[in-house]
Amino acid sequence: MAQLKELRTRIEAIKSTQKITSAMKMIAAARLRKVQILVDKNVGYADNLRRSALRVLTEIENEEKSKNIQYVRPLFLREVQNPQNYELYVLSSDRGLCGAYNTNIAKKATTRIKQLLKAGKNVNVICIGKKAYRTLQRTFAGTPAKISNLQVDVKDISYAEQAVKIVHTLIQKFERKEFDVCEFVYANFITALSRIFECERVFPLNLNTENLSEEERNKLLFAGEASYEYMPDKMTVLTDILPILFTDTVFQIIVNAAASEHSARMSSMDSATRNAKKMISELTLKYNSLRQSAITTELIEIIAGAEAI
């Protein structure tokens, strides 16, 4: 009977856990739907914004070649020769229960930091999320890499406000020459079941016109047979577009990281709920078998006692 009581207790405990994991799965799914809308809506906007910047930059480069002149590049495109100082933002979760999401983020960041340290670079790591911060702090204790955690208040505001705040900080730091290159380690959302862990350079902006084919250049520079005219001049237009593009790039990274976190938690909780259901089924079968065995034993004892009388 003690074993039956123990099984009943286990079954009730697993049922309680199943209710919690099921509720967490639904919460994660609801949050994922909200963020996924932002991800999907931003794709077309970001693509058009980047194409506009590439168009103006291509026009400027063509003008430089034809007139044999050289324009001073805007702040967001200024490459530092032989960069030594790297700023690395690592986006992870504050909470667990999302499978291997945080572990994979930490692995990706660890690989990149080791590459930079091996090349003799100065690395300043800023974590947004406690999980990656704790892992990286342990991993790189006693190394030249500086590991810090961004203030929690950045997660108490909207994704757009987060992007604006981070961009503002980065611009100030770059102007003070605190870093040469800024990179983000994050999970790029693909579907609810898949994501890619990436390390992407965001500053200076990566606007590469060298690899554009002639056909791609024509698509950029002409709308059908019509060409583009600029008012004010091309450099002013480019200077105005780049801060918007930079902010959108950071925003895109933040919402992709959020969508990846929610999808990972949803998948993890779904798996936990299904495992709990399977355990309950197995334990219930075992409980019923033991109970039936106990009843049969009692009946045999009663019958044997009656026959003895």
Secondary structure as UniProt FT lines:
FT   HELIX           2..67
FT   HELIX           75..77
FT   STRAND          85..91
FT   TURN            99..100
FT   HELIX           101..118
FT   TURN            119..120
FT   STRAND          122..128
FT   HELIX           130..139
FT   TURN            140..142
FT   STRAND          146..149
FT   HELIX           152..156
FT   HELIX           159..175
FT   TURN            176..177
FT   STRAND          181..191
FT   TURN            192..193
FT   STRAND          194..203
FT   TURN            210..211
FT   HELIX           214..221
FT   STRAND          222..223
FT   TURN            224..225
FT   STRAND          226..227
FT   HELIX           234..308
//
